[in-house]
Amino acid sequence: MSVDTLEFEEPVAALLKEIAQLGSQPPTPERAGEIARLQTRAKQVRQDLFARLTPWQRVLVARHPQRPYLLDYVARIWPNFTEIHGDRRFGDDQAIVTGFADFHEQPVLLVGHQKGRDTKQKITRNFGYARPEGYRKALRAMQLAEKFRRPVICLVDTPAAYPGMESEERGIAEAIALNLREMAVLNTPILVVVTGEGGSGGALGIAVGDTVLMQEYAVYSVIPPEGCAAILWRDAAKKVEAADALKMTAPDLMAREIVDGIIPEPAGGAHQDYDFAASRLDEALWPALQRLMAMPEAERLERRYEKFRRIGRLGAEISGTAS
């Protein structure tokens, strides 16, 4: 698969272009050696760039159009996936996918956002912006998982909940709020992973869990940088400054104990190697899930409650309103 480069990867793009030009010519031992040298150089340059990414550059990586989504990971980690459709009230929101699958022979429920690849898929999936029926479908599936005592794994990757008129008419705020309340007391292990963009309430609507992890180049915030810049500075062009101020990267959130762990990605981001990214996700999720399943139910629920209460107190300390 040809992978698009981002704006800050221009040095890598130049090397890849040179490699492509050499590859289109008749093969010779000298040319093969030059291609190998350039490939090594491109890999090193990419590693150097990604070792010092700015917060805004991490946002660009999290939004990469070829970044793996839930169904890409399902195909590599979770066999026997059976999708659940509809909220039994209005319709079936394609921006959120739910379904039962096997995870190391343990039945689990999967819930996650799906953005779509080509134009047709993106329109069908609403670019990952879920409507109220998506959150109601997710809650219906999670309550079903609780009934059959199956753990829940949520993969978060959305810019935000859909802000359109029909979304407001059908009660998007109420749908998200209900999910927050019900997930807080759902009596089954809940494991959450932010795999791309974790945007606002659209992300949090399926992200109340016992353990919250992030992939290395994912971001997680109450608002996208562009929206933050437009509110604070009346200028969306200040998105770079906003990304830095929001402290939305995995290392920032790990330092503040908002997330519980960071899952490494391949050099250049998860979109560079789906299989490698999936194997690292598997390696992080299975031990975490085993720990949650071994924990007494009352203790697990109490820890989940305290986890999010602690985040609320942290917000008060940052704003200076803590008593």
N, C-alpha and C positions, 0 to 999 in steps of 0.2 A: 504494500500500500504506500503510495506517495504521500508524504506528510508535509503539510504547509508549514513554513517557518513564520515566526512572529517578527514584529518590527525590530525588536532589539537583537534578533538573531542574524542580522545582516552579514556579519563575518562568516557565519556558518553557511548561509545561503550562497555566498560567493564560492565557497569551497565545493558545495554540493553541485552547483552549476558546472564547475570545472570538471568534477567527477562524471557528470552526465555527458558532457561533451566528449570526454575521453572514452566513455563506455559506448558511445555511438559509432566509434571508429573501429576499423578492423583490429582484432586482438593481437598483441605481440607481448613477449615477455617483459620488455621495457615498459610498455604501456600498462600492463597489469601491475608492475611494481610501483609505478607512479600513482595508479588508482589506490593501491593499498596504503601508500604513504599519505595521500590526501584524505583518505577515510580516517586514518589514525589522527591526523591533524584536526579534522572536523570534530571528531569525538572529544579531543582534548579541549578545543576552543569552546565547545558546548558545555563541557563540565566546568570550565572556568567561568563562563557566563552565569550558569545556574548556581554556582557557589556564592554569588554575590547579587542575587536578584533583589530589586527594590519591591516594596509592597505592591505598587501598581503593575510591575512586570509579573508578579505572582497572580494578580487578577487576570491578566491576559492569558497566562498559562491555564488557569482554572476555567476560562471561557473558551479555550481552543475548540474549534468546531469538530475536531477529530478525537477529542478526549472520549475515553470509553464511558458508556452509560450503563444503567442497570442491566439491560438485556445482554450487553456484551459480556458482563461478568457472569450472568446466569449461564450463558453458553459454556463458560470455562470452569465454574466453581460448583454450581448448584444443579445437579441432574434432576430429571423427573419433575420439571416445573409445570405446574398447572395454574393458569391464570384465573383470577376472580374478577368478574366484571360488574359494574353498576353499583349504585348506592341505595337501590330499592326505593328511591324517592323521585329522582328527576332523570338521571341518565348515567352514562359511563364516561367519565373524564379520562381521556387518553394521556394526559400529562402525568398522571400517577398510575403506576403499574403495581398490582398486588397479586400474590399467588403463593401456593404452597410448593415446597421443593424439599430435596434431601441435602443435608450438609454433613458429610462424613457419616452417612446412614442415620443421622438424626433429623427427623422431620422438623422443618422450620417454616415460618411465614416470611416472605420477602415483601417489602414495601419500598418504593422508590420512584424518583422522578425520571422521566424519559423525554429528552428534548427533540430527537429526530435528526436525521442526517441531511437528506436532500430537501428541496423546497416542499414537496408534497408531504413528506413525513413531518417536517417542522410545523406545517399548517395543521396537520392532524393532531400532533402532540401539543399544539399551541405554544411552541418554543419552550416547553417546560414550565409554563405559567399555569398552575393548577387553579381550577374553579372550585366553588363550594362542594360540588358533587364528588370531586376528587378526594377531598379530605374526609367526606362522609363515607366514601367507599373504603378508604384506608382504615377508618375507625371500625366500620362493619367487619372488615377482614381481621383486624386485631382482636376484636371481641370474640370472633370465631376461633382464633388461635388460643385465646385464653380458655375458652370452653373445652377445647381438646388438648390443653396443656402443651402447646407448642411455642417455643421461643420465637421472638420477633426480631428480624434484622431489617433496619431501615437504611437505605442509601439516599443521601440528600444531594441534590444538584439542581438548583432552581434560582433564577434571578430574584424572584419574589412570587407571591400569589398574584393571580390575574386581577388587575385593577379596573376592568371594564364595567360598564353599566349593568350588564346582565349578571356579573359576579356580585355586585352590590345588591341587586334585586333579590338574589337567591341566598343572601346572608353569608358572605365570605368571612366577616369578622366573627360571627357566631359559630361558624363551622370550625374555624381555627381555635377559638377559645374552648369549645367543647372538646376538641382533641387534646388540648393541653391539660384540661381537667381530668379527662378519662385516662390518658396515658400515664398520668402521675400515679394512678391507683390501680392500673392494670396488673392483675396478679399472674404475670408470666414474665420471664426475663426479656428485656428489651435492649438490643445492641444497635447503636447508631453510628454511621460513618458518613462524614461529609466528604464526598468524592470529587466535587467540583466547586460550584458556587453554593454557598449557604446563605441565601438572601432573605433577611427579614422574617416576618411571620410565615411567609411561604415555606421557609425551611423549618422553622420551629414547630409548625403544625404536625410534622411527623418525626420530631427530633427530641422528644422528652424520653430519655432512656436511662438505664442503669450505668452504662458505659458509653461515652461519646468519644469517637476517634476521628482523626482527620488524615486524609492523604497529604503527603508532603507539600504539594503545591496547591492545595485547595484553600479557599477563603471562606470566612464565616462572619457575618456582620448583621447589625440591625437594619442596615440600609446600604444600597450600592454606592460606590464613591461618587458617581455622577449626581445622584439625588442628594447626597450629603453636601456636596459642593454648591449645588443650586440653592439649598436652604441656608447654609451658613454664609456663603460669600456671594450669593446671587449670580454665580458664574459656574456653569458646569465644566468649564475648561480647567478649573482648579481640582479636577478629579485626582491628579497625582498627589497633591497635598492632602486631599481627603483620605485617600487610601492609606497614607502614612499615619494620619491622625486616628483613624478608626481602629488601628491595631487588630486587623482582621486576618492576619496570616497565622498559619499553624504554630510557628514558634512563639508568637505573641500570645496566643490563646492558651498554649501549653504553660507558659510562664505564669499566667493568671489563673491557672487551674480550672479554666472553663471547659477544656477538653482533657481527656485522660491519656492520650497517646497519639503519636504521629506515625503513620505508615509510610515507609520509604517508597519512592517511585523510581523508575528507570531514569537514567541520565537524559535530560531534556523533557521529562514529563511522561505521564502515563500513556499519552497518545503515541509515543515512540515505540512502545512494545506492550501490546495488550496482554500477552501471555505472562510476561514478567510482572506487570502490574497486578494481574489476577493472582499470581502465586504469592506475592507479598501480602495482598489483601487476605487471602486464605490463611497464611501463616499468622497474621495478627488476629483474625476473627475467631478462629477455632479455639485457641487457648482462652481468649476472653469469654467466649460463650460457655466453655466448660466451667470456668470459675463462677459465673453467674448461676448456672444450673445447680452447682453444688452448694450454693448459699441458701440458708433457711429463708423461706418466703417473707416472714415478718422483717427480718434483718435487711433483706434486699429492698423491700418497699421503703423502709425507714431511711436507708442510705440514699435511695433515689430522691426522696423528699428533701433530705438535707442537702443533697448536691445542688438542687436548683434554688433552695432557700439561700445557700451560700453565694450563689451567683447574684441573687438579688441584693444581698448585703454588700457584695463587692461593688455593684453599681452605685449604691448609696455612698460608699466610701469615696469613689472616684468623683461623684458630683458634689461631695461635701455636705450631704444632707443626713449622714448617719448620725444617730443620737449618741 
